[in-house]
Each structure stands twice: as structure tokens, then as C-alpha cells.
């Protein structure tokens, strides 16, 4: 849970690398925050729909 800092032209080239490395880790849950950027969030959701959880202000998570 958190931001992956992939928003903006200077960071967007890192999206595919980040997604590939996350896929290797194979997490049970991924909750990217706003600073991941919509392109990064979309790429993560598309690559790992089983782990992706939409994260926004006000969400409550219980583990």
C-alpha cells in the first residue's frame, strides 16, 4: 500500500520495469496510491488483477 512514484513524464518510463518486478514478487495485495499515477495504476491492475485493490482517500482496510 502506497505510492510507487510513477506519475509524470520523467517517471513513466519506469512503469513497465516496476510492473515486471512486482510480478516477480507476486504479492497477495497491491494498493497503489495517487502518486503512482493513473498510467501506473492501470498497468498494475491489468498485470495483476488478482492482487489489485483500488485505493483512495477514505478507504478502510482490515487485515
C-alpha positions as CSV (number, residue, x, y, z in Angstrom):
1,X,0.0,0.0,0.0
2,X,1.5,3.3,-1.0
3,X,2.7,5.3,-3.9
4,X,5.1,4.0,-6.4
5,X,6.0,7.5,-7.7
6,X,5.4,6.6,-11.4
7,X,3.4,9.8,-12.4
8,X,4.8,12.3,-14.8
9,X,6.8,12.1,-18.0
10,X,10.1,11.6,-16.2
11,X,8.9,8.6,-14.2
12,X,6.5,6.9,-16.7
13,X,9.4,5.0,-18.4
14,X,9.7,3.1,-15.1
15,X,6.2,1.7,-15.2
16,X,7.0,-1.4,-17.2
17,X,10.1,-2.2,-15.1
18,X,8.2,-1.7,-11.9
19,X,5.3,-4.0,-13.0
20,X,7.7,-6.7,-14.1
21,X,9.5,-6.6,-10.7
22,X,6.2,-6.6,-8.8
23,X,5.1,-9.7,-10.9
24,X,8.2,-11.5,-9.8
25,X,7.4,-10.8,-6.1
26,X,3.8,-12.0,-6.7
27,X,2.2,-10.1,-3.9
28,X,-1.2,-11.0,-2.5
29,X,-2.3,-7.4,-2.3
30,X,-1.3,-4.2,-4.2
31,X,-2.9,-0.9,-3.3
32,X,-1.1,1.8,-5.2
33,X,-1.8,5.4,-4.1
34,X,-2.2,8.6,-6.1
35,X,1.5,9.3,-6.8
36,X,1.6,6.1,-8.7
37,X,-0.3,7.9,-11.4
38,X,-3.2,6.7,-13.5
39,X,-1.0,5.0,-16.1
40,X,0.9,3.1,-13.4
41,X,-2.2,2.2,-11.6
42,X,-3.8,0.9,-14.8
43,X,-0.7,-1.1,-15.7
44,X,-0.6,-2.7,-12.2
45,X,-4.3,-3.5,-12.3
46,X,-4.0,-5.0,-15.8
47,X,-1.0,-7.1,-15.0
48,X,-2.1,-8.4,-11.6
49,X,-5.9,-8.2,-11.2
50,X,-5.8,-10.9,-8.6
51,X,-3.8,-8.6,-6.2
52,X,-5.0,-5.2,-7.2
53,X,-7.2,-3.2,-4.8
54,X,-8.4,0.3,-5.7
55,X,-7.0,2.7,-3.1
56,X,-8.5,6.1,-2.4
57,X,-9.0,8.6,0.4
58,X,-11.4,7.2,3.0
59,X,-10.9,3.5,2.3
60,X,-10.8,1.3,5.3
61,X,-8.8,-1.9,5.2
62,X,-9.0,-4.6,7.8
63,X,-6.4,-7.4,7.9
